[in-house]
Structures are given as structure tokens and as C-alpha cells.
Amino acid sequence: MMKNKVVFLIIFLILIPLAFKQVFSEEEYLQAKIFVKSGNREFAFMHFNAILKDSLQSEHRQEALFATAEYFFQASDFVDAFSALKEFLEEYPSSKMRIFALLYLLKISQIWDKDQLAKDFEKQIINYKRIVLLFKDAQEYECTSPLGLNYTLRYYIDRLEFYSDGKLQTKVYY
């Protein structure tokens, strides 16, 4: 009987901190979303970053990781952006945001004048989703990022154009 109580106590002491981390993570996520809606990306970043630092198991880790990478890129902190984007691709290879992570990595490679690295990312982008445009001039894909940026991908017969908040970021030719 005493042995069962000790085992129960040990399990309880292990699970309580995990439960608090989940509650903390959820609260941070809700705060981040409030700041995204109000247009305050700096405060949103702080909350997304807190999710990453406090909980590896958060259900919001994917969004938080991408949002922090976006923020670093927007702040021209390309070293941290590159690192976060590579981590994002490794952890979430099937994410719907994968193509945008690859496009950011391409852009950083171009900024750094790393031609071979840029060519590698271009190849990954081209091979990511082959779309044959037989009857249309273009196909468009739009989404809003976790940090509130509006992305548009325009697939043409010979190229892909990546826009962030309406501004052309880069073109990839096939």
C-alpha cells in the first residue's frame, strides 16, 4: 500500500510541471495571437519565442518556430532566421509553410552571396510542388503566416513569384 502511494506521488510530481507548461504554452500562444491581430509583431514575437524556450512539446511549436524565423528575417537577423528556418524544416517536413521556409532560405542565401546554397534551395523549391499549367497563365496560393504576414505564391509556366505583404520578395525560374 505504501509502495503504491510513493509511486503515485512520484508520477504526480512528474506530471504537474508538464501540465503547467502546457497551460503556460497555451496562454503564451493566445497572447501572441492577440498581438498579431493588433499588428504588434514585436510583442507577438516575444510570446512565440517564450513558447519555444519553455516547451519542446507545445502543440503550437510549429507556428512559434516559423513566426520567430519570420521575425528574425524581418529584423535582418539572417543568422538566427537561417537557423530557425533550418530547424523548422527538419522538425516539420510536411508543413504547409515549408515552401515559404525554403523561399526565405533562398533569399538569405542570395543576400549572403552564397550561389551554390541558393541553387540548392532553388532546386528544392522547384521540386517541392511541380505544377503543370496547361490551360492557365498562372496559379496562385495565398496564406497568412503565424506572425500575420500575407503571403502569395504565383506559379507561372516558367517561374514562381513570392510576395510578402504585397511586395515581391523573389522569383525562381524553372
C-alpha positions in Angstrom: 0.0 0.0 0.0 2.8 2.4 0.9 4.6 1.5 -2.2 1.6 2.4 -4.3 1.4 5.8 -2.6 5.0 6.5 -3.3 4.7 5.6 -7.0 1.6 7.7 -7.3 3.4 10.7 -5.6 6.3 10.3 -8.0 4.1 10.2 -11.0 2.1 13.2 -9.7 5.3 15.2 -9.2 6.4 14.5 -12.7 3.1 15.3 -14.4 2.3 18.5 -12.6 5.1 20.6 -14.1 4.2 19.2 -17.6 0.6 20.3 -17.1 1.7 23.8 -16.0 4.0 24.0 -19.1 1.0 23.2 -21.4 -1.1 25.9 -19.7 1.8 28.4 -19.9 2.3 27.5 -23.6 -1.4 27.9 -24.4 -1.5 31.3 -22.6 1.6 32.5 -24.5 0.0 31.4 -27.8 -3.2 33.2 -27.1 -1.2 36.4 -26.2 0.9 36.1 -29.3 -2.3 35.8 -31.5 -3.8 38.9 -29.8 -0.6 40.9 -30.6 -0.6 39.6 -34.2 -4.2 40.8 -34.7 -3.3 44.2 -33.3 -0.3 44.4 -35.6 2.3 44.4 -32.8 4.8 41.9 -34.2 7.4 42.6 -31.6 5.2 41.6 -28.7 3.9 38.6 -30.7 7.5 37.5 -31.3 8.2 37.7 -27.6 5.3 35.3 -26.8 6.1 33.0 -29.7 9.7 32.9 -28.6 8.6 32.1 -25.0 6.8 29.1 -26.3 10.0 27.8 -27.9 12.1 28.4 -24.9 9.8 26.9 -22.4 8.2 23.9 -24.0 9.5 21.5 -26.6 6.2 19.6 -26.5 3.9 22.6 -27.2 1.2 21.9 -29.8 2.0 25.5 -31.0 5.7 24.9 -31.5 5.5 24.7 -35.3 3.8 28.1 -35.6 6.1 29.6 -32.9 9.2 28.4 -34.7 8.1 29.8 -38.1 7.0 33.1 -36.5 10.3 33.6 -34.8 12.1 32.8 -38.1 10.0 35.4 -39.9 10.6 38.0 -37.2 14.4 37.4 -37.4 14.2 37.8 -41.2 12.2 41.0 -41.0 14.7 42.4 -38.5 17.6 41.4 -40.9 19.0 39.0 -38.3 19.7 36.5 -41.1 21.9 34.2 -39.0 19.1 33.5 -36.5 16.5 33.4 -39.2 18.5 30.8 -41.2 19.0 28.7 -38.1 15.3 28.8 -37.1 14.2 28.0 -40.7 16.5 25.0 -40.9 15.2 23.7 -37.6 11.7 24.3 -38.8 12.3 22.2 -42.0 13.9 19.4 -40.0 11.1 19.2 -37.5 8.2 19.8 -39.8 9.0 18.5 -43.3 5.3 18.2 -44.2 4.2 21.6 -43.1 2.1 23.8 -45.4 4.6 26.6 -44.6 7.5 24.5 -45.9 7.6 26.3 -49.3 7.8 29.7 -47.5 10.6 28.5 -45.3 12.5 27.4 -48.4 11.9 30.7 -50.1 13.2 32.6 -47.0 16.3 30.4 -47.1 16.8 31.1 -50.7 16.5 34.8 -50.1 19.0 34.6 -47.2 21.5 32.7 -49.4 21.2 35.3 -52.1 21.8 38.1 -49.5 24.9 36.3 -48.3 26.1 35.8 -52.0 26.2 32.0 -51.4 25.4 31.0 -55.0 25.7 27.2 -54.6 23.5 27.3 -51.5 21.0 29.5 -53.4 21.0 27.0 -56.3 20.3 24.1 -53.8 17.3 25.9 -52.3 16.0 26.8 -55.8 16.2 23.1 -56.7 14.2 22.2 -53.6 11.6 24.9 -54.3 11.2 23.7 -57.9 10.9 20.1 -56.9 8.7 20.8 -54.0 5.5 21.0 -55.9 5.6 20.6 -59.7 2.6 22.2 -61.2 1.9 21.9 -64.9 -0.1 24.9 -66.1 -1.8 23.7 -69.3 -4.8 25.9 -69.5 -4.0 28.8 -67.2 -1.4 31.6 -67.3 -0.8 31.3 -63.5 -1.9 29.7 -60.4 -2.0 31.5 -57.1 -1.6 30.3 -53.5 -2.3 32.7 -50.6 -2.0 32.3 -46.8 -1.4 34.3 -43.7 1.7 33.4 -41.6 1.6 32.9 -37.8 3.2 36.4 -37.5 0.4 37.9 -39.6 2.3 38.4 -42.9 0.2 37.8 -46.0 2.0 35.5 -48.4 1.2 35.0 -52.1 2.9 32.5 -54.4 2.2 32.9 -58.1 3.1 29.9 -60.2 3.7 30.7 -63.8 4.7 28.3 -66.6 8.4 29.5 -66.3 8.7 30.8 -62.8 7.4 31.2 -59.3 7.0 34.6 -57.6 6.9 35.0 -53.9 5.2 38.0 -52.3 5.1 39.1 -48.7 2.5 41.7 -47.7 2.2 42.6 -51.4 5.9 43.1 -52.0 7.8 40.9 -54.5 10.5 39.1 -52.5 12.0 36.8 -55.0 11.5 34.9 -58.3 12.5 31.4 -59.0 12.8 30.4 -62.7 12.3 26.8 -63.8 
